Amino acid sequence: MTRSGTGKIDQTVSTTATTGTSSFVNGHFPNRRWLVVALSALAGFMLTVVWSAHFVDSTIGDNVANALLGHDAKATPVEGILSGIAFAFVSGIAGTFTACNIAAFGAVAPMLGAAETRWARLRGALKPIGWLAVGIIPVSALYGVLVGIVGTRMPQFATAASAPGTLNSRSIQTLVVFGVIGLVMIYLGLAALGLVRDPFRRIARRFPNAPMVFMGVLIAGFLIGRPFGLFRQMFRDAAESHNPLYGAAAFTLQSVGNIVIIALVFLALAYFTGGRLQRWLSADPARVATITAAALIVAGVFTFLYWDIRLLARREIIPWYPMAPWS
């Protein structure tokens, strides 16, 4: 705790004076770190209870894609490479609302620059977004090449539904991929609070943007397990083309489209808040740690529980998981 100029004690100021080890771990932690963990984990769990994949994928995703493409995205076959590339980018925008994107936004938002002018803040905001893209593009492109070569033999190409009490190969792939991503995000959230060691403590000394590149890799990793209907449509088109260059382009644009809206919101915050958000964050560095950790833990808990535990319940492999009637 520290005493302010008015003589009042600020309970939120960090109690540690350690030096930050990376952009995710600034070395200033809130007093009630385990309370942050508990509330964030509870929020992630509650999100799995009320989350409706049909609403997000169909009501939001399909309608956004239909409006941008000017036709029924699911009912209209993808014809030609240019049409496929446009479909990939639009389906990425339509699939914006994923837990990993929310975590990325929470991790990037505290990095808003404290520059005096709006244009300087915009330039500062573009930097972390650019480093996200550095992680997204190569992973997406490589996976697209793989799909273009062997995609018709990959689990995601299958369309058969799982019988009750069993998991098909596509479900197993989703469970493994999202389970790993969820646990990684939980660990990064705990590291942001100083509860576990920062995995970037060494590499960040030489490559300070490594955490943002890694977050981009996680976002691109969603391609490997994503069950989103429009994405599966793009996947099958790329696989049937047997064209690795088309696969690379389509998958890269799908991932880039996936962060467009998040990037626009981020840039809007940098431009229109007049520096107030940046000043509020810089007034107490522990706030940065709290926001970063909460975003990562909420997204990590949601991803792991929703795509592993709740998936097993929906396949009747485990007896029960709480779900809202509309979910």
Buried (B, 14 or more C-beta within 10 A) or exposed (E): EEEEEEEEEEEBBBEBEEEBBBBBBBBBBBBEBEEBBEBBBEBBBBBBBEBBEEEBBBEBBBEBBBEBBEEEBEEBEBEEBEBBBBBBBBBBBBBBBBBBBBBBBBBBBBBBBEBEEBEBBBEBBBBBBEBBBBBBBBBBBBBBBBBBBEBEEBBBBBEEEBEEEEBBBBBBBBBBBBBBBBBBBBBBBBBBBBBBEBBBEEBBEEEEBBBBBBBBBBBBBBBBBBBBBBBBBBBBBBBBBBBBEBBBBBBBBBBBBBBEBBBEEBBEBBEEBEBEBBEEBBEBBBBBBBBBBBBBBBBBBBBBBBBBBBBBBBBEBEEEBEBEEEB
